[in-house]
Amino acid sequence: MKKIIILAVLAIIAIKYVNNNDYIEIPSSSIRLRVIAASNNQKDQKDKMIVKDALVQELDKELKNVGNYDSADAIMKENIKKIEGVIKKTIEENKIDENFTVNYGLNYFPEKTYKGITYKAGNYQSLVVTLQEGKGENWWCALYPPICQIDENKTINDYRFLIKDLISQYN
């Protein structure tokens, strides 16, 4: 029995060592996007992704050729009404509850681990869209630098390489 416990402890330590999450710093001069679902039920989670897809598509067009943070921030501030319009149109077309809020500014993001990369918690310049009371799981990415456009189907190693490479271009 003692051997089994020792082997289990060693296995846990080995797994922790092999899966050591990297802290990859998204530059402080970044803009994040966060969409918070109404709840964790299947429909609300699906609705969140519909709104997210519409926003990423629109914001990708707006920020596509932006060369620096100040320009990206100015574009976001200038387009808040347009962004709200995209959300309103999306929820109407998809029969999603119309109650939502949009906040652009410094917003808190909890720590998140995705594909083996841990992103630190903190307050970040961001666009936060909350559907209804926002009691569900959220989806987030960075609009600038454009992490949202990285294919979510990449392998862990490919994803880590792409993130590190992309961020190094914006530091």
N, C-alpha and C positions, 0 to 999 in steps of 0.2 A: 504494500500500500504506500509505503514511504517513497519507493522508487517512482510510482505513478505520480505522486504529488510533485516530486522533484522534476520529473520529465514535463509535467504540465506547466510548471513555473518557468522552466527553461524554454518551452515552446512559446509561451506568452512573451517572454523577453525577446526571443528571436523574431517573432512576428512584429513586435514594436520596433525593433532595430531595423528590420528590412523595410517596413512601411513608414519609416521616419518621414513625417510630412515636412516639406520645405516651406518656409515662410518666404513667399515671393511678394515683394513690396510692389503694389501698384503705385505708380508715382503719386506724390501728394497733389500734384497738379493733374488730377484726373476727374472725370465726371462719371458717376455711376447711375445706373437705372435699376429701380427696384419696383416690382409689381407684387402687391400683397393681395392674396385671395380673400374673399368674403369668409370662407370656412375651409375645412379640409375635406368636405364631401366631394365626390367625383365631379359633379357638375360645376361647382365653384372653382375647382382646380383646372378644369378644362377651360372655363371662362377666362381665368387668369392667363392661360397660355394664348388664347385668342387675342386678348388685349396686348399681351407682350409681343406677339408676332407682328401685329399692326404697328405698334410703337417702334420696334426695332427696324422694320422696313422703312418707315417714315424718317426716323432719326438718322438712319444710315445715309439716306439721300441728303439730308441737311448737313451732316458732319463729314461726308465722304472725303472731301478734299481739304479739310481743315488742317493747317500746319502747326497750330500751337494752342495751348490751353485757353489763353485769353480770347481767341477767336471762337473757340468751341463754346466757352461760357457765354459770350455775347450772343451767339446764335441761339443757344438754349433760352436765354432771357427774352430775346426778341420773339421767340416762337411759342411761348407758353399758351397763348390763345389757340394757335394752330394745333398744338399738341392736345389740348382739351377737346378741340373739334374732332380730331382723329379718334380719340377715345369715345366721345359721344356717338359718332357715326358707327364705330365698331360695335358698341353695345346695342345700339338700335338695330343694326343689320343682323345681329346674332341673338337678339331677344335676351340680353343680359340685363339684370337689374340695373337701372340707370344711376343709382346712388354711387358716386365715386368722388375722391378728392385727389388733387394734384398739388404737390409741394416741391418747389425747386429751391434748393439752398443746402445748408449743412444739415444732414440727417444721420442718425445713428444706424450703423450696420452691425449686426452680431457677427461673431467669428463664424467662418464657413469653411468647410473642407470639401473640395470638389476635385475629383480625379487625382487624389494624392497631394494636392496643394492646399495649404491652409492659408486663408486670407484673414488678416487680423481684424478684430472688432475696432470700431472707432467711428468718429463723425467725419463724413465725407461729403463733398459737394455732389449733389445728386438730384435726380428726378425721382420722386417716390409717388407712385400711383396706388391708392388704396381703394379696393372695391368693397362697397358697403362698409361694414365695421372693421374690416381687415383682421379677422380672427384666424385666418388660415395661413398655411405655409406661403413663403414668398419665393420669388425668382429674382435673381439679380445678375448683373454683369457690369462691365465698364463700357460706356459709350465712347469715352476718350481716355486713354488709347482704346481702339476699337476691339475689345475682347469679345463683344457680343457676336461678332462675325466669325469667330472660330468655330469650326464644325464640332458640335457636341459628340459626334460619332467617332472622333479620333481616339486612338489608343491612349492610355495614360501617358506613356513615354512621349508620343507625338504631341499630345496636348501640352505637357510640361515644357517641351522644347519650344513649341510655338509661343506659349505665354512668355517664357523667358526672353526669347528673341524679340517679340513684339514690344515688351516693356523696355528692353535695352534701347530700342529705337526712340523711345519717348523720354528717356532720362537725360 
